[in-house]
Every structure is written in C-alpha cells, then in structure tokens.
Amino acid sequence: MAELTIAFVDLTGSVSVFETLGNDRATKAVTKLTQWIGSMGAQGGGTVVKMLGDGVLMSFANNHEAVDAMVQIQQEHAKRLLQWPDRLKLMMQIGMARGQVVVVDGDCFGDAVNVASRLSDLAGPEQIMATDTVIRKLGPRHNVRSRSLGPMRIKGRVEPCEVFRIEWQPEMLSEFLTLPADLQALVPTKDAVFGGIELGWLDSLQPFSLTDLPMKIGRVPEADFVVSDPRVSRLHVSIDIRSGNYVLEDISSYGTWVRFVGGDHVIALRRQECLLHSDGEIAMGAPFSDFSAPTVRFKLIEGNLALGPGGARK
C-alpha cells in the first residue's frame, strides 16, 4: 500500500455538447479534453490511472503537487472557456482525497479513491472539493486558499468527513473568505438523522420535507419561502440536499451571510455554497452587523418526519 493523493476530474455540460455537435464530433471533443487533463496532471507530477468516458482518475505521491496541478488545470481551462460558445462549454468538477491506496496492475483501490469520486459528484461546475487530509498536509506556507464546508456524510463511509472547497479563482480570494469554523462545533452527532428543514422569518414559520428540496428563498411570490424586503433578491438562495447534507447556495445580487447557533463564525457567500450542518440564521442582502438585515432562521429537523409546506409534524 502507498499513501497517495487521488484526484478525480469529471466533466459537466456534455449533454449540451452532444446535442449540438452530434455523437461523433462530441466524443472527439470530450476525448481531446480528457487527454489534455491527463497530460496536465502528468506534467504536474501525477499518474493517469485511467480515463472514464468524460472523467479522469489521477494519483499523486506528492500532495502539494496534486493540489497545484488541479488548481492549474482549472485556471488554464477557465481561460480556454472564454473562447468557447456557451453550448459547447465543458466545465470540470474535481474531487480530491488522500490516504492509503492499493495499486494493482496500474489501477487504484481504497477509501481515498471512493471519496475522491464522491466529492467530484458533490462538487459544482468549476469547483475543487478536497478532504481535510489533503488540506492539512499542505502546511501553513502553501499559498492555496480553501474554505471549510464542514463535515459531510459520504456514501460508503460510517463517519463524517470534513470537506474543503479550494478557492482557485482570483475573484474568490477576497475579503469574503472566512476562516474554517471550529471543528468541534461542526461535528454532528453520530446517530443524527435529518427529516427536513424549518424556516422562519418574523411571524412566518414553514417546514419543508426532503421531497420539497431543492427550494428557493426570495422576494417574489414564486419563491418557495418569501421574504418581503427590498434587499432580498427575487430569488436569493437555494437549499438542496446532497448525500444527506443540506447545502445552501447564494444566487443573489448582494450576498448572503450564514451563522450557526452557539458560534460567532460567520460565512459570507457571493455566488458560493456552504453546508448547513446545524441550526442557525441566514442574513440576506446585508450582513448580521446591520441590525435591520432581513434574517431567516433555519432548523434542521431530526427523525423521520413527514413535513411539507404548511404541513404538521408527525
């Protein structure tokens, strides 16, 4: 066995490419891009384990080189995308994990391989998601910035795994980046089972079951949860669930701020996501420091509860 950093690069947007170009030309385009990804990884010190259709699995003995290679791949591809028509844009979502890996006939097996694959599924377009083992081994002098998304329950693993998003875009390296929250406060109870989410604003209280997700909070009547304040965008945030984890995404014009019960840590979001790991509050259009900011309370409901908009707990 060897300790390796595993990177799984998956392409997103291929459906539109195949519809536009047809099967033959689209297959050639996807193959050319995956080959470029593999060559970039190899130049960065990695080994291409295998090509998986529109994905590439790579391994790195050196953790620093792995992170640097994935950041460079995203940055170089972002420049290329500026010249591509919208319908032909293939973006990358990357998952990374480090651990003991068994190498058999050039293929890799182990928990790190499975986790990297799961994280690539959880990542959005142009995102790099990595486990805490990858981030912690970088050391304090490494110049890559990251944001903790908290512990996630990943399919195939008993214990939650703390996940970070690597901020590779220059515009992300701004004042809105916050330090990771205290780990002890983030770890959920081992047997916690969430049955839904309950939102509150002023006198309005509304529960949503897992089948109601994704849902959107916004100013217009079309929103699933309406907050009538001019600082709130028409559709301000989206809440969804991925692998048993609640994820909030800012889709607003002026930003979103999230804080959790029992902590002072505030996550500032501008077109970004964060994990809702416990009860807390969401400030929309203005930070919590503005006492008049429209603030939505959220509560994660435990247990097998049948809830829906306007429904009652059972």
C-alpha positions in Angstrom: 0.0 0.0 0.0 1.1 3.6 -0.6 -0.1 6.9 0.7 -1.4 8.8 -2.3 -3.5 11.9 -3.2 -6.3 10.8 -5.5 -7.9 13.4 -7.9 -11.0 12.6 -9.9 -11.8 15.2 -12.6 -15.3 14.9 -14.1 -16.7 16.9 -17.0 -20.1 18.6 -16.8 -22.1 20.0 -19.7 -21.5 17.1 -22.0 -25.3 16.7 -22.7 -25.4 20.1 -24.4 -22.2 19.4 -26.3 -23.6 16.1 -27.7 -26.9 17.7 -28.7 -25.0 20.5 -30.5 -22.2 18.6 -32.2 -23.7 15.1 -32.6 -22.2 11.9 -31.2 -19.0 11.6 -33.3 -17.8 15.2 -33.0 -18.8 15.5 -29.4 -16.9 12.3 -28.5 -13.8 13.6 -30.2 -14.1 16.9 -28.3 -14.6 15.1 -24.9 -11.7 12.8 -25.6 -9.4 15.6 -26.6 -10.2 17.5 -23.4 -9.7 14.4 -21.1 -6.4 13.8 -22.8 -5.4 17.4 -22.1 -6.4 17.0 -18.4 -4.3 13.8 -18.2 -1.2 15.5 -19.8 -1.5 18.5 -17.5 -1.7 16.2 -14.5 1.3 14.2 -15.6 3.3 17.4 -16.1 2.4 18.3 -12.6 3.8 15.1 -11.1 0.8 12.8 -11.3 0.0 9.5 -12.9 -3.1 8.9 -15.0 -4.7 5.8 -13.5 -7.5 5.6 -16.1 -9.9 7.5 -18.4 -13.5 7.0 -17.6 -15.5 8.4 -20.5 -15.8 12.1 -19.5 -13.7 11.7 -16.4 -10.0 11.3 -15.5 -8.7 9.5 -12.4 -5.2 10.5 -11.3 -2.8 9.7 -8.4 0.0 11.8 -6.9 2.6 10.7 -4.4 3.2 14.4 -3.6 0.2 16.1 -2.0 1.4 19.7 -2.8 1.9 18.8 -6.5 -1.6 17.3 -6.6 -3.3 20.4 -5.3 -1.1 22.7 -7.5 -1.9 20.6 -10.6 -5.7 20.7 -10.0 -5.6 24.4 -9.5 -3.6 24.9 -12.6 -5.9 22.7 -14.6 -9.0 24.8 -13.5 -7.2 28.1 -14.1 -5.9 27.2 -17.6 -9.3 25.7 -18.6 -11.1 28.8 -17.4 -9.0 30.9 -19.9 -9.8 28.4 -22.7 -13.6 28.6 -21.9 -13.6 32.3 -22.7 -13.2 31.5 -26.4 -15.8 28.7 -26.4 -19.5 29.1 -27.3 -21.9 28.7 -24.3 -23.4 25.5 -25.7 -20.0 23.9 -26.1 -18.6 24.8 -22.7 -17.4 21.7 -20.8 -16.6 22.5 -17.2 -14.8 20.5 -14.6 -15.8 19.4 -11.1 -12.9 17.9 -9.1 -12.8 15.7 -6.0 -9.6 15.0 -4.0 -8.7 12.7 -1.1 -5.5 11.4 0.4 -5.0 8.0 2.1 -3.6 4.5 1.8 -4.2 3.1 -1.7 -3.7 -0.3 -3.1 -2.2 -0.3 -6.6 -2.9 -3.4 -8.7 -2.0 -3.7 -12.4 -1.9 0.1 -12.6 -5.4 0.6 -11.1 -6.0 2.1 -7.7 -8.3 0.9 -4.9 -9.1 2.2 -1.4 -11.1 4.7 0.6 -9.4 7.7 -0.9 -10.4 6.6 -4.4 -14.0 6.2 -3.4 -14.1 9.5 -1.5 -12.5 11.5 -4.4 -15.1 10.1 -6.7 -18.0 11.0 -4.4 -16.6 14.5 -3.9 -16.4 15.1 -7.7 -20.1 14.2 -7.8 -20.9 16.7 -5.0 -18.8 19.5 -6.5 -20.4 22.0 -8.7 -19.0 23.1 -12.1 -15.6 24.7 -11.8 -15.2 23.6 -8.2 -12.5 21.6 -6.4 -13.6 19.8 -3.2 -11.0 18.1 -1.0 -10.9 16.2 2.3 -9.2 17.6 5.4 -6.3 15.2 4.9 -5.4 16.9 1.6 -5.7 20.4 3.1 -3.9 19.7 6.4 -0.9 18.2 4.6 -0.4 21.4 2.6 1.0 23.2 5.7 0.8 26.8 6.6 3.2 28.1 3.9 1.2 26.8 1.0 -0.5 29.7 -0.9 -3.7 27.9 -1.9 -6.8 29.2 -0.1 -9.6 27.0 1.0 -13.0 27.2 2.7 -14.3 24.6 5.1 -17.7 23.2 4.2 -17.9 21.3 7.5 -18.3 17.5 7.9 -20.2 15.7 5.2 -21.7 12.2 5.3 -20.3 10.5 2.3 -21.9 7.3 0.9 -19.9 4.2 1.8 -18.3 5.9 4.9 -19.6 5.4 8.5 -18.0 8.6 10.0 -18.5 12.1 8.5 -15.6 13.6 6.6 -14.7 17.3 6.8 -14.6 18.7 3.3 -13.0 21.9 2.0 -13.6 23.8 -1.2 -10.3 25.0 -2.8 -10.7 28.6 -4.0 -8.7 28.7 -7.2 -10.4 31.7 -8.9 -8.7 35.0 -8.3 -12.0 36.7 -7.6 -12.7 34.3 -4.8 -9.5 35.4 -2.9 -11.3 38.3 -1.4 -12.5 39.8 1.9 -15.4 37.4 1.8 -13.3 34.4 2.5 -13.6 33.3 6.2 -11.6 31.1 8.4 -12.8 27.5 8.9 -15.2 27.1 11.8 -14.2 25.3 15.0 -14.2 21.6 14.1 -15.6 20.5 17.5 -18.6 22.7 16.9 -19.1 21.3 13.4 -19.2 17.6 14.0 -22.7 16.2 14.1 -23.9 13.5 16.5 -23.2 10.1 15.1 -26.8 9.0 15.0 -28.3 12.2 13.8 -30.9 11.7 11.0 -32.4 14.8 9.4 -36.0 14.7 8.3 -36.4 18.2 6.8 -35.7 21.9 7.4 -37.8 24.5 9.0 -37.5 28.2 8.0 -38.7 31.2 10.0 -39.0 34.9 9.2 -40.8 37.4 11.5 -44.1 35.6 12.3 -43.8 33.2 9.4 -42.8 29.6 10.1 -42.7 27.0 7.3 -41.4 23.4 7.3 -40.0 21.6 4.2 -39.5 17.9 3.8 -36.7 16.3 1.9 -39.1 15.8 -1.1 -39.6 19.6 -1.2 -36.0 20.2 -2.0 -34.5 21.9 -3.8 -36.3 25.0 -2.6 -35.6 28.8 -3.0 -35.9 31.8 -0.7 -36.6 35.1 -2.3 -38.7 38.3 -2.6 -41.1 37.2 -5.3 -44.3 35.1 -4.8 -42.8 32.4 -7.0 -40.2 31.7 -4.3 -40.9 28.7 -2.0 -40.3 30.9 1.1 -41.0 34.6 0.6 -39.1 37.3 2.4 -40.6 40.7 1.5 -37.6 43.1 1.8 -36.1 45.2 -1.0 -32.6 44.0 -0.1 -33.6 40.4 -0.9 -33.2 39.4 -4.5 -36.1 38.0 -6.5 -34.6 34.5 -5.9 -31.9 34.9 -3.3 -30.7 31.5 -2.0 -31.3 27.9 -2.9 -31.3 25.0 -0.4 -30.8 21.4 -1.6 -29.6 18.1 -0.1 -26.6 16.1 -1.4 -25.6 12.8 0.1 -27.6 13.6 3.2 -26.1 17.0 3.6 -28.0 20.3 3.4 -26.3 22.8 1.0 -27.2 26.5 0.7 -26.2 28.3 -2.4 -26.2 32.1 -2.8 -27.8 33.1 -6.1 -28.4 36.7 -5.2 -27.1 40.1 -6.3 -25.9 41.4 -2.9 -24.7 38.4 -1.0 -25.7 36.1 1.9 -24.3 35.6 5.4 -24.7 32.4 7.4 -24.0 31.7 11.1 -24.8 28.8 13.4 -26.2 28.6 16.9 -23.6 28.6 19.6 -20.8 30.1 17.5 -19.5 33.5 16.3 -18.2 32.2 13.0 -19.9 33.9 10.0 -19.7 32.5 6.5 -20.0 35.2 3.8 -21.2 34.0 0.4 -21.1 35.6 -3.1 -22.4 33.1 -5.6 -20.9 30.3 -3.4 -22.2 27.4 -1.3 -21.9 26.3 2.3 -23.0 23.3 4.3 -25.9 23.7 6.8 -24.6 21.4 9.5 -26.7 22.7 12.4 -29.4 25.2 13.3 -28.7 28.9 12.6 -29.6 32.1 10.7 -29.3 33.5 7.2 -28.9 37.2 6.6 -29.8 38.3 3.0 -28.6 41.4 1.2 -26.9 42.8 4.3 -24.6 41.3 7.0 -25.6 40.5 10.5 -23.8 43.7 11.7 -26.7 45.6 10.2 -29.4 45.1 12.8 -32.1 45.6 10.2 -30.9 42.9 7.8 -33.6 40.5 6.8 -32.7 37.4 8.7 -34.2 33.9 8.2 -34.0 31.3 11.0 -33.4 27.7 10.0 -33.7 24.5 12.0 -32.7 21.0 10.9 -35.5 18.6 11.8 -34.3 15.2 13.2 -36.0 11.9 12.7 -38.4 10.5 10.1 -40.8 13.4 9.9 -43.3 13.8 7.1 -43.3 17.5 6.6 -44.2 19.8 3.7 -45.2 23.4 3.2 -48.0 24.1 5.6 -47.8 20.6 7.0 -47.5 19.5 10.6 -45.1 17.3 12.4 -46.0 13.7 12.8 
